[in-house]
Amino acid sequence: MGVPVLRIVARGYVGKKGEIYIGKKARELLGVKPGDELIVYTRDNELVIRKAPKLEDILRKKPLATISVREIEEISDEEQRKYT
């Protein structure tokens, strides 16, 4: 994987009450629609806005690992023994 190419997609601005407005092209590229949740964070001197994943999208993904109830209980018992 190479370094991602950054490009200016659209300009935005901050309103009088601190609302952040981004251009239509940027919203379309992200697939952001009214009512969608966003994740906003800073990285160095940047403001990063990402579309928050919906639960349905997360559940459709292939699991990273599978574990049985018995395995969970064994791990839980081991951890609890550490503190008794």
mmCIF file as gemmi writes it, N, C-alpha and C atoms, coordinates in Angstrom:
data_model
loop_
_atom_site.group_PDB
_atom_site.id
_atom_site.type_symbol
_atom_site.label_atom_id
_atom_site.label_alt_id
_atom_site.label_comp_id
_atom_site.label_asym_id
_atom_site.label_entity_id
_atom_site.label_seq_id
_atom_site.pdbx_PDB_ins_code
_atom_site.Cartn_x
_atom_site.Cartn_y
_atom_site.Cartn_z
_atom_site.occupancy
_atom_site.B_iso_or_equiv
_atom_site.pdbx_formal_charge
_atom_site.auth_seq_id
_atom_site.auth_asym_id
_atom_site.pdbx_PDB_model_num
ATOM 1 N N . MET Axp A 1 ? 0.834 -1.185 0 1 0 ? 1 A 1
ATOM 2 C CA . MET Axp A 1 ? 0 0 0 1 0 ? 1 A 1
ATOM 3 C C . MET Axp A 1 ? 0.876 1.244 0 1 0 ? 1 A 1
ATOM 4 N N . GLY Axp A 2 ? 0.603 2.133 -0.896 1 0 ? 2 A 1
ATOM 5 C CA . GLY Axp A 2 ? 1.37 3.359 -0.974 1 0 ? 2 A 1
ATOM 6 C C . GLY Axp A 2 ? 0.782 4.454 -0.118 1 0 ? 2 A 1
ATOM 7 N N . VAL Axp A 3 ? 1.358 5.608 -0.233 1 0 ? 3 A 1
ATOM 8 C CA . VAL Axp A 3 ? 0.879 6.778 0.498 1 0 ? 3 A 1
ATOM 9 C C . VAL Axp A 3 ? -0.401 7.266 -0.173 1 0 ? 3 A 1
ATOM 10 N N . PRO Axp A 4 ? -1.47 7.497 0.612 1 0 ? 4 A 1
ATOM 11 C CA . PRO Axp A 4 ? -2.712 7.963 -0.003 1 0 ? 4 A 1
ATOM 12 C C . PRO Axp A 4 ? -2.531 9.35 -0.615 1 0 ? 4 A 1
ATOM 13 N N . VAL Axp A 5 ? -3.173 9.549 -1.749 1 0 ? 5 A 1
ATOM 14 C CA . VAL Axp A 5 ? -3.116 10.842 -2.425 1 0 ? 5 A 1
ATOM 15 C C . VAL Axp A 5 ? -4.222 11.719 -1.858 1 0 ? 5 A 1
ATOM 16 N N . LEU Axp A 6 ? -3.836 12.876 -1.383 1 0 ? 6 A 1
ATOM 17 C CA . LEU Axp A 6 ? -4.812 13.824 -0.843 1 0 ? 6 A 1
ATOM 18 C C . LEU Axp A 6 ? -5.103 14.871 -1.9 1 0 ? 6 A 1
ATOM 19 N N . ARG Axp A 7 ? -6.361 15.188 -2.033 1 0 ? 7 A 1
ATOM 20 C CA . ARG Axp A 7 ? -6.732 16.227 -2.99 1 0 ? 7 A 1
ATOM 21 C C . ARG Axp A 7 ? -7.876 17.032 -2.407 1 0 ? 7 A 1
ATOM 22 N N . ILE Axp A 8 ? -7.938 18.267 -2.821 1 0 ? 8 A 1
ATOM 23 C CA . ILE Axp A 8 ? -9.034 19.115 -2.371 1 0 ? 8 A 1
ATOM 24 C C . ILE Axp A 8 ? -10.253 18.758 -3.204 1 0 ? 8 A 1
ATOM 25 N N . VAL Axp A 9 ? -11.294 18.339 -2.535 1 0 ? 9 A 1
ATOM 26 C CA . VAL Axp A 9 ? -12.515 17.925 -3.208 1 0 ? 9 A 1
ATOM 27 C C . VAL Axp A 9 ? -13.524 19.059 -3.221 1 0 ? 9 A 1
ATOM 28 N N . ALA Axp A 10 ? -13.637 19.737 -2.097 1 0 ? 10 A 1
ATOM 29 C CA . ALA Axp A 10 ? -14.608 20.817 -1.967 1 0 ? 10 A 1
ATOM 30 C C . ALA Axp A 10 ? -14.176 21.708 -0.818 1 0 ? 10 A 1
ATOM 31 N N . ARG Axp A 11 ? -14.607 22.928 -0.873 1 0 ? 11 A 1
ATOM 32 C CA . ARG Axp A 11 ? -14.33 23.854 0.23 1 0 ? 11 A 1
ATOM 33 C C . ARG Axp A 11 ? -15.491 23.792 1.212 1 0 ? 11 A 1
ATOM 34 N N . GLY Axp A 12 ? -15.204 24.098 2.436 1 0 ? 12 A 1
ATOM 35 C CA . GLY Axp A 12 ? -16.23 24.164 3.457 1 0 ? 12 A 1
ATOM 36 C C . GLY Axp A 12 ? -16.053 25.429 4.259 1 0 ? 12 A 1
ATOM 37 N N . TYR Axp A 13 ? -16.917 25.603 5.225 1 0 ? 13 A 1
ATOM 38 C CA . TYR Axp A 13 ? -16.778 26.767 6.096 1 0 ? 13 A 1
ATOM 39 C C . TYR Axp A 13 ? -17.43 26.471 7.432 1 0 ? 13 A 1
ATOM 40 N N . VAL Axp A 14 ? -17.125 27.327 8.412 1 0 ? 14 A 1
ATOM 41 C CA . VAL Axp A 14 ? -17.688 27.208 9.751 1 0 ? 14 A 1
ATOM 42 C C . VAL Axp A 14 ? -18.708 28.317 9.921 1 0 ? 14 A 1
ATOM 43 N N . GLY Axp A 15 ? -19.911 27.948 10.335 1 0 ? 15 A 1
ATOM 44 C CA . GLY Axp A 15 ? -20.982 28.919 10.531 1 0 ? 15 A 1
ATOM 45 C C . GLY Axp A 15 ? -20.834 29.686 11.835 1 0 ? 15 A 1
ATOM 46 N N . LYS Axp A 16 ? -21.738 30.621 12.063 1 0 ? 16 A 1
ATOM 47 C CA . LYS Axp A 16 ? -21.699 31.495 13.231 1 0 ? 16 A 1
ATOM 48 C C . LYS Axp A 16 ? -21.788 30.728 14.546 1 0 ? 16 A 1
ATOM 49 N N . LYS Axp A 17 ? -22.492 29.61 14.564 1 0 ? 17 A 1
ATOM 50 C CA . LYS Axp A 17 ? -22.647 28.825 15.786 1 0 ? 17 A 1
ATOM 51 C C . LYS Axp A 17 ? -21.663 27.657 15.852 1 0 ? 17 A 1
ATOM 52 N N . GLY Axp A 18 ? -20.668 27.648 14.965 1 0 ? 18 A 1
ATOM 53 C CA . GLY Axp A 18 ? -19.652 26.601 14.98 1 0 ? 18 A 1
ATOM 54 C C . GLY Axp A 18 ? -19.981 25.387 14.124 1 0 ? 18 A 1
ATOM 55 N N . GLU Axp A 19 ? -21.085 25.436 13.388 1 0 ? 19 A 1
ATOM 56 C CA . GLU Axp A 19 ? -21.426 24.315 12.521 1 0 ? 19 A 1
ATOM 57 C C . GLU Axp A 19 ? -20.411 24.225 11.397 1 0 ? 19 A 1
ATOM 58 N N . ILE Axp A 20 ? -20.087 23.003 10.994 1 0 ? 20 A 1
ATOM 59 C CA . ILE Axp A 20 ? -19.16 22.809 9.888 1 0 ? 20 A 1
ATOM 60 C C . ILE Axp A 20 ? -19.977 22.424 8.658 1 0 ? 20 A 1
ATOM 61 N N . TYR Axp A 21 ? -19.789 23.166 7.602 1 0 ? 21 A 1
ATOM 62 C CA . TYR Axp A 21 ? -20.478 22.896 6.345 1 0 ? 21 A 1
ATOM 63 C C . TYR Axp A 21 ? -19.456 22.421 5.324 1 0 ? 21 A 1
ATOM 64 N N . ILE Axp A 22 ? -19.762 21.295 4.669 1 0 ? 22 A 1
ATOM 65 C CA . ILE Axp A 22 ? -18.868 20.798 3.627 1 0 ? 22 A 1
ATOM 66 C C . ILE Axp A 22 ? -19.638 20.745 2.311 1 0 ? 22 A 1
ATOM 67 N N . GLY Axp A 23 ? -18.905 20.859 1.234 1 0 ? 23 A 1
ATOM 68 C CA . GLY Axp A 23 ? -19.52 20.924 -0.081 1 0 ? 23 A 1
ATOM 69 C C . GLY Axp A 23 ? -20.209 19.638 -0.51 1 0 ? 23 A 1
ATOM 70 N N . LYS Axp A 24 ? -21.11 19.785 -1.46 1 0 ? 24 A 1
ATOM 71 C CA . LYS Axp A 24 ? -21.911 18.671 -1.957 1 0 ? 24 A 1
ATOM 72 C C . LYS Axp A 24 ? -21.031 17.566 -2.536 1 0 ? 24 A 1
ATOM 73 N N . LYS Axp A 25 ? -20.003 17.92 -3.277 1 0 ? 25 A 1
ATOM 74 C CA . LYS Axp A 25 ? -19.135 16.919 -3.901 1 0 ? 25 A 1
ATOM 75 C C . LYS Axp A 25 ? -18.474 16.041 -2.835 1 0 ? 25 A 1
ATOM 76 N N . ALA Axp A 26 ? -18 16.647 -1.753 1 0 ? 26 A 1
ATOM 77 C CA . ALA Axp A 26 ? -17.367 15.879 -0.673 1 0 ? 26 A 1
ATOM 78 C C . ALA Axp A 26 ? -18.391 14.959 -0.017 1 0 ? 26 A 1
ATOM 79 N N . ARG Axp A 27 ? -19.592 15.45 0.209 1 0 ? 27 A 1
ATOM 80 C CA . ARG Axp A 27 ? -20.648 14.616 0.811 1 0 ? 27 A 1
ATOM 81 C C . ARG Axp A 27 ? -20.985 13.446 -0.09 1 0 ? 27 A 1
ATOM 82 N N . GLU Axp A 28 ? -21.059 13.705 -1.385 1 0 ? 28 A 1
ATOM 83 C CA . GLU Axp A 28 ? -21.374 12.633 -2.335 1 0 ? 28 A 1
ATOM 84 C C . GLU Axp A 28 ? -20.269 11.58 -2.378 1 0 ? 28 A 1
ATOM 85 N N . LEU Axp A 29 ? -19.005 12.01 -2.36 1 0 ? 29 A 1
ATOM 86 C CA . LEU Axp A 29 ? -17.893 11.061 -2.396 1 0 ? 29 A 1
ATOM 87 C C . LEU Axp A 29 ? -17.874 10.166 -1.157 1 0 ? 29 A 1
ATOM 88 N N . LEU Axp A 30 ? -18.249 10.723 -0.015 1 0 ? 30 A 1
ATOM 89 C CA . LEU Axp A 30 ? -18.305 9.944 1.228 1 0 ? 30 A 1
ATOM 90 C C . LEU Axp A 30 ? -19.61 9.178 1.369 1 0 ? 30 A 1
ATOM 91 N N . GLY Axp A 31 ? -20.6 9.533 0.582 1 0 ? 31 A 1
ATOM 92 C CA . GLY Axp A 31 ? -21.908 8.903 0.72 1 0 ? 31 A 1
ATOM 93 C C . GLY Axp A 31 ? -22.639 9.382 1.959 1 0 ? 31 A 1
ATOM 94 N N . VAL Axp A 32 ? -22.375 10.631 2.36 1 0 ? 32 A 1
ATOM 95 C CA . VAL Axp A 32 ? -22.988 11.199 3.562 1 0 ? 32 A 1
ATOM 96 C C . VAL Axp A 32 ? -24.331 11.805 3.208 1 0 ? 32 A 1
ATOM 97 N N . LYS Axp A 33 ? -25.332 11.431 3.983 1 0 ? 33 A 1
ATOM 98 C CA . LYS Axp A 33 ? -26.696 11.941 3.772 1 0 ? 33 A 1
ATOM 99 C C . LYS Axp A 33 ? -27.188 12.591 5.062 1 0 ? 33 A 1
ATOM 100 N N . PRO Axp A 34 ? -28.201 13.445 4.985 1 0 ? 34 A 1
ATOM 101 C CA . PRO Axp A 34 ? -28.739 14.062 6.203 1 0 ? 34 A 1
ATOM 102 C C . PRO Axp A 34 ? -29.094 13.001 7.243 1 0 ? 34 A 1
ATOM 103 N N . GLY Axp A 35 ? -28.676 13.237 8.467 1 0 ? 35 A 1
ATOM 104 C CA . GLY Axp A 35 ? -28.964 12.314 9.562 1 0 ? 35 A 1
ATOM 105 C C . GLY Axp A 35 ? -27.864 11.297 9.815 1 0 ? 35 A 1
ATOM 106 N N . ASP Axp A 36 ? -26.896 11.148 8.886 1 0 ? 36 A 1
ATOM 107 C CA . ASP Axp A 36 ? -25.792 10.218 9.103 1 0 ? 36 A 1
ATOM 108 C C . ASP Axp A 36 ? -24.908 10.703 10.245 1 0 ? 36 A 1
ATOM 109 N N . GLU Axp A 37 ? -24.356 9.75 10.983 1 0 ? 37 A 1
ATOM 110 C CA . GLU Axp A 37 ? -23.409 10.106 12.043 1 0 ? 37 A 1
ATOM 111 C C . GLU Axp A 37 ? -22.018 10.195 11.456 1 0 ? 37 A 1
ATOM 112 N N . LEU Axp A 38 ? -21.23 11.121 11.98 1 0 ? 38 A 1
ATOM 113 C CA . LEU Axp A 38 ? -19.859 11.312 11.531 1 0 ? 38 A 1
ATOM 114 C C . LEU Axp A 38 ? -18.908 11.158 12.707 1 0 ? 38 A 1
ATOM 115 N N . ILE Axp A 39 ? -17.703 10.733 12.4 1 0 ? 39 A 1
ATOM 116 C CA . ILE Axp A 39 ? -16.635 10.685 13.389 1 0 ? 39 A 1
ATOM 117 C C . ILE Axp A 39 ? -15.689 11.82 13.027 1 0 ? 39 A 1
ATOM 118 N N . VAL Axp A 40 ? -15.407 12.686 13.993 1 0 ? 40 A 1
ATOM 119 C CA . VAL Axp A 40 ? -14.549 13.84 13.748 1 0 ? 40 A 1
ATOM 120 C C . VAL Axp A 40 ? -13.376 13.765 14.725 1 0 ? 40 A 1
ATOM 121 N N . TYR Axp A 41 ? -12.167 13.844 14.185 1 0 ? 41 A 1
ATOM 122 C CA . TYR Axp A 41 ? -10.992 13.845 15.054 1 0 ? 41 A 1
ATOM 123 C C . TYR Axp A 41 ? -9.902 14.698 14.426 1 0 ? 41 A 1
ATOM 124 N N . THR Axp A 42 ? -8.884 14.981 15.228 1 0 ? 42 A 1
ATOM 125 C CA . THR Axp A 42 ? -7.759 15.754 14.716 1 0 ? 42 A 1
ATOM 126 C C . THR Axp A 42 ? -6.551 14.841 14.596 1 0 ? 42 A 1
ATOM 127 N N . ARG Axp A 43 ? -5.736 15.138 13.601 1 0 ? 43 A 1
ATOM 128 C CA . ARG Axp A 43 ? -4.481 14.423 13.38 1 0 ? 43 A 1
ATOM 129 C C . ARG Axp A 43 ? -3.469 15.487 13.002 1 0 ? 43 A 1
ATOM 130 N N . ASP Axp A 44 ? -2.475 15.64 13.874 1 0 ? 44 A 1
ATOM 131 C CA . ASP Axp A 44 ? -1.5 16.714 13.705 1 0 ? 44 A 1
ATOM 132 C C . ASP Axp A 44 ? -2.263 18.036 13.598 1 0 ? 44 A 1
ATOM 133 N N . ASN Axp A 45 ? -2.156 18.711 12.477 1 0 ? 45 A 1
ATOM 134 C CA . ASN Axp A 45 ? -2.835 20.003 12.314 1 0 ? 45 A 1
ATOM 135 C C . ASN Axp A 45 ? -4.006 19.881 11.348 1 0 ? 45 A 1
ATOM 136 N N . GLU Axp A 46 ? -4.652 18.697 11.325 1 0 ? 46 A 1
ATOM 137 C CA . GLU Axp A 46 ? -5.748 18.457 10.405 1 0 ? 46 A 1
ATOM 138 C C . GLU Axp A 46 ? -7.029 18.114 11.169 1 0 ? 46 A 1
ATOM 139 N N . LEU Axp A 47 ? -8.14 18.415 10.564 1 0 ? 47 A 1
ATOM 140 C CA . LEU Axp A 47 ? -9.442 17.978 11.053 1 0 ? 47 A 1
ATOM 141 C C . LEU Axp A 47 ? -9.906 16.881 10.109 1 0 ? 47 A 1
ATOM 142 N N . VAL Axp A 48 ? -10.162 15.696 10.636 1 0 ? 48 A 1
ATOM 143 C CA . VAL Axp A 48 ? -10.545 14.558 9.813 1 0 ? 48 A 1
ATOM 144 C C . VAL Axp A 48 ? -12.006 14.222 10.097 1 0 ? 48 A 1
ATOM 145 N N . ILE Axp A 49 ? -12.784 14.095 9.049 1 0 ? 49 A 1
ATOM 146 C CA . ILE Axp A 49 ? -14.208 13.754 9.178 1 0 ? 49 A 1
ATOM 147 C C . ILE Axp A 49 ? -14.437 12.455 8.42 1 0 ? 49 A 1
ATOM 148 N N . ARG Axp A 50 ? -14.982 11.461 9.123 1 0 ? 50 A 1
ATOM 149 C CA . ARG Axp A 50 ? -15.28 10.17 8.508 1 0 ? 50 A 1
ATOM 150 C C . ARG Axp A 50 ? -16.736 9.82 8.763 1 0 ? 50 A 1
ATOM 151 N N . LYS Axp A 51 ? -17.314 9.103 7.855 1 0 ? 51 A 1
ATOM 152 C CA . LYS Axp A 51 ? -18.671 8.61 8.053 1 0 ? 51 A 1
ATOM 153 C C . LYS Axp A 51 ? -18.605 7.461 9.052 1 0 ? 51 A 1
ATOM 154 N N . ALA Axp A 52 ? -19.436 7.517 10.08 1 0 ? 52 A 1
ATOM 155 C CA . ALA Axp A 52 ? -19.474 6.45 11.076 1 0 ? 52 A 1
ATOM 156 C C . ALA Axp A 52 ? -20.142 5.226 10.468 1 0 ? 52 A 1
ATOM 157 N N . PRO Axp A 53 ? -19.557 4.051 10.676 1 0 ? 53 A 1
ATOM 158 C CA . PRO Axp A 53 ? -20.188 2.852 10.112 1 0 ? 53 A 1
ATOM 159 C C . PRO Axp A 53 ? -21.508 2.558 10.804 1 0 ? 53 A 1
ATOM 160 N N . LYS Axp A 54 ? -22.447 2.055 10.04 1 0 ? 54 A 1
ATOM 161 C CA . LYS Axp A 54 ? -23.737 1.651 10.608 1 0 ? 54 A 1
ATOM 162 C C . LYS Axp A 54 ? -23.62 0.216 11.09 1 0 ? 54 A 1
ATOM 163 N N . LEU Axp A 55 ? -24.4 -0.135 12.095 1 0 ? 55 A 1
ATOM 164 C CA . LEU Axp A 55 ? -24.355 -1.473 12.665 1 0 ? 55 A 1
ATOM 165 C C . LEU Axp A 55 ? -24.579 -2.54 11.6 1 0 ? 55 A 1
ATOM 166 N N . GLU Axp A 56 ? -25.497 -2.293 10.686 1 0 ? 56 A 1
ATOM 167 C CA . GLU Axp A 56 ? -25.789 -3.267 9.627 1 0 ? 56 A 1
ATOM 168 C C . GLU Axp A 56 ? -24.551 -3.533 8.773 1 0 ? 56 A 1
ATOM 169 N N . ASP Axp A 57 ? -23.779 -2.479 8.49 1 0 ? 57 A 1
ATOM 170 C CA . ASP Axp A 57 ? -22.56 -2.638 7.69 1 0 ? 57 A 1
ATOM 171 C C . ASP Axp A 57 ? -21.512 -3.445 8.447 1 0 ? 57 A 1
ATOM 172 N N . ILE Axp A 58 ? -21.396 -3.197 9.739 1 0 ? 58 A 1
ATOM 173 C CA . ILE Axp A 58 ? -20.425 -3.925 10.563 1 0 ? 58 A 1
ATOM 174 C C . ILE Axp A 58 ? -20.795 -5.404 10.623 1 0 ? 58 A 1
ATOM 175 N N . LEU Axp A 59 ? -22.077 -5.685 10.816 1 0 ? 59 A 1
ATOM 176 C CA . LEU Axp A 59 ? -22.516 -7.077 10.933 1 0 ? 59 A 1
ATOM 177 C C . LEU Axp A 59 ? -22.372 -7.852 9.63 1 0 ? 59 A 1
ATOM 178 N N . ARG Axp A 60 ? -22.356 -7.173 8.491 1 0 ? 60 A 1
ATOM 179 C CA . ARG Axp A 60 ? -22.198 -7.837 7.195 1 0 ? 60 A 1
ATOM 180 C C . ARG Axp A 60 ? -20.763 -8.269 6.927 1 0 ? 60 A 1
ATOM 181 N N . LYS Axp A 61 ? -19.809 -7.652 7.662 1 0 ? 61 A 1
ATOM 182 C CA . LYS Axp A 61 ? -18.396 -7.976 7.438 1 0 ? 61 A 1
ATOM 183 C C . LYS Axp A 61 ? -18.059 -9.36 7.98 1 0 ? 61 A 1
ATOM 184 N N . LYS Axp A 62 ? -17.057 -9.974 7.368 1 0 ? 62 A 1
ATOM 185 C CA . LYS Axp A 62 ? -16.579 -11.269 7.817 1 0 ? 62 A 1
ATOM 186 C C . LYS Axp A 62 ? -15.917 -11.083 9.187 1 0 ? 62 A 1
ATOM 187 N N . PRO Axp A 63 ? -16.231 -11.958 10.162 1 0 ? 63 A 1
ATOM 188 C CA . PRO Axp A 63 ? -15.63 -11.806 11.49 1 0 ? 63 A 1
ATOM 189 C C . PRO Axp A 63 ? -14.117 -11.997 11.45 1 0 ? 63 A 1
ATOM 190 N N . LEU Axp A 64 ? -13.415 -11.269 12.311 1 0 ? 64 A 1
ATOM 191 C CA . LEU Axp A 64 ? -11.966 -11.402 12.403 1 0 ? 64 A 1
ATOM 192 C C . LEU Axp A 64 ? -11.589 -12.696 13.118 1 0 ? 64 A 1
ATOM 193 N N . ALA Axp A 65 ? -12.436 -13.134 14.044 1 0 ? 65 A 1
ATOM 194 C CA . ALA Axp A 65 ? -12.179 -14.361 14.799 1 0 ? 65 A 1
ATOM 195 C C . ALA Axp A 65 ? -13.516 -14.905 15.285 1 0 ? 65 A 1
ATOM 196 N N . THR Axp A 66 ? -13.533 -16.192 15.577 1 0 ? 66 A 1
ATOM 197 C CA . THR Axp A 66 ? -14.715 -16.786 16.183 1 0 ? 66 A 1
ATOM 198 C C . THR Axp A 66 ? -14.299 -17.433 17.493 1 0 ? 66 A 1
ATOM 199 N N . ILE Axp A 67 ? -15.193 -17.419 18.448 1 0 ? 67 A 1
ATOM 200 C CA . ILE Axp A 67 ? -14.909 -17.969 19.766 1 0 ? 67 A 1
ATOM 201 C C . ILE Axp A 67 ? -16.206 -18.54 20.317 1 0 ? 67 A 1
ATOM 202 N N . SER Axp A 68 ? -16.099 -19.682 20.982 1 0 ? 68 A 1
ATOM 203 C CA . SER Axp A 68 ? -17.29 -20.323 21.529 1 0 ? 68 A 1
ATOM 204 C C . SER Axp A 68 ? -17.604 -19.765 22.916 1 0 ? 68 A 1
ATOM 205 N N . VAL Axp A 69 ? -18.808 -20.017 23.352 1 0 ? 69 A 1
ATOM 206 C CA . VAL Axp A 69 ? -19.219 -19.578 24.69 1 0 ? 69 A 1
ATOM 207 C C . VAL Axp A 69 ? -18.325 -20.243 25.729 1 0 ? 69 A 1
ATOM 208 N N . ARG Axp A 70 ? -18.008 -21.521 25.52 1 0 ? 70 A 1
ATOM 209 C CA . ARG Axp A 70 ? -17.144 -22.236 26.47 1 0 ? 70 A 1
ATOM 210 C C . ARG Axp A 70 ? -15.767 -21.576 26.572 1 0 ? 70 A 1
ATOM 211 N N . GLU Axp A 71 ? -15.202 -21.166 25.431 1 0 ? 71 A 1
ATOM 212 C CA . GLU Axp A 71 ? -13.904 -20.494 25.446 1 0 ? 71 A 1
ATOM 213 C C . GLU Axp A 71 ? -13.973 -19.162 26.184 1 0 ? 71 A 1
ATOM 214 N N . ILE Axp A 72 ? -15.057 -18.443 25.994 1 0 ? 72 A 1
ATOM 215 C CA . ILE Axp A 72 ? -15.234 -17.165 26.704 1 0 ? 72 A 1
ATOM 216 C C . ILE Axp A 72 ? -15.3 -17.403 28.201 1 0 ? 72 A 1
ATOM 217 N N . GLU Axp A 73 ? -16.053 -18.422 28.616 1 0 ? 73 A 1
ATOM 218 C CA . GLU Axp A 73 ? -16.168 -18.745 30.04 1 0 ? 73 A 1
ATOM 219 C C . GLU Axp A 73 ? -14.818 -19.144 30.626 1 0 ? 73 A 1
ATOM 220 N N . GLU Axp A 74 ? -14.027 -19.927 29.888 1 0 ? 74 A 1
ATOM 221 C CA . GLU Axp A 74 ? -12.704 -20.332 30.37 1 0 ? 74 A 1
ATOM 222 C C . GLU Axp A 74 ? -11.792 -19.118 30.552 1 0 ? 74 A 1
ATOM 223 N N . ILE Axp A 75 ? -11.794 -18.229 29.583 1 0 ? 75 A 1
ATOM 224 C CA . ILE Axp A 75 ? -10.977 -17.009 29.682 1 0 ? 75 A 1
ATOM 225 C C . ILE Axp A 75 ? -11.44 -16.164 30.856 1 0 ? 75 A 1
ATOM 226 N N . SER Axp A 76 ? -12.761 -16.025 31.008 1 0 ? 76 A 1
ATOM 227 C CA . SER Axp A 76 ? -13.314 -15.245 32.111 1 0 ? 76 A 1
ATOM 228 C C . SER Axp A 76 ? -12.89 -15.844 33.452 1 0 ? 76 A 1
ATOM 229 N N . ASP Axp A 77 ? -12.99 -17.177 33.574 1 0 ? 77 A 1
ATOM 230 C CA . ASP Axp A 77 ? -12.583 -17.835 34.824 1 0 ? 77 A 1
ATOM 231 C C . ASP Axp A 77 ? -11.109 -17.601 35.118 1 0 ? 77 A 1
ATOM 232 N N . GLU Axp A 78 ? -10.251 -17.715 34.099 1 0 ? 78 A 1
ATOM 233 C CA . GLU Axp A 78 ? -8.822 -17.476 34.282 1 0 ? 78 A 1
ATOM 234 C C . GLU Axp A 78 ? -8.562 -16.058 34.781 1 0 ? 78 A 1
ATOM 235 N N . GLU Axp A 79 ? -9.228 -15.079 34.158 1 0 ? 79 A 1
ATOM 236 C CA . GLU Axp A 79 ? -9.023 -13.681 34.555 1 0 ? 79 A 1
ATOM 237 C C . GLU Axp A 79 ? -9.534 -13.435 35.971 1 0 ? 79 A 1
ATOM 238 N N . GLN Axp A 80 ? -10.652 -14.02 36.317 1 0 ? 80 A 1
ATOM 239 C CA . GLN Axp A 80 ? -11.216 -13.828 37.653 1 0 ? 80 A 1
ATOM 240 C C . GLN Axp A 80 ? -10.306 -14.44 38.723 1 0 ? 80 A 1
ATOM 241 N N . ARG Axp A 81 ? -9.653 -15.573 38.419 1 0 ? 81 A 1
ATOM 242 C CA . ARG Axp A 81 ? -8.739 -16.205 39.377 1 0 ? 81 A 1
ATOM 243 C C . ARG Axp A 81 ? -7.552 -15.298 39.68 1 0 ? 81 A 1
ATOM 244 N N . LYS Axp A 82 ? -7.174 -14.456 38.75 1 0 ? 82 A 1
ATOM 245 C CA . LYS Axp A 82 ? -6.046 -13.538 38.961 1 0 ? 82 A 1
ATOM 246 C C . LYS Axp A 82 ? -6.335 -12.543 40.087 1 0 ? 82 A 1
ATOM 247 N N . TYR Axp A 83 ? -7.606 -12.26 40.325 1 0 ? 83 A 1
ATOM 248 C CA . TYR Axp A 83 ? -7.97 -11.206 41.282 1 0 ? 83 A 1
ATOM 249 C C . TYR Axp A 83 ? -8.637 -11.736 42.531 1 0 ? 83 A 1
ATOM 250 N N . THR Axp A 84 ? -8.627 -13.054 42.741 1 0 ? 84 A 1
ATOM 251 C CA . THR Axp A 84 ? -9.224 -13.612 43.967 1 0 ? 84 A 1
ATOM 252 C C . THR Axp A 84 ? -8.193 -14.138 44.897 1 0 ? 84 A 1
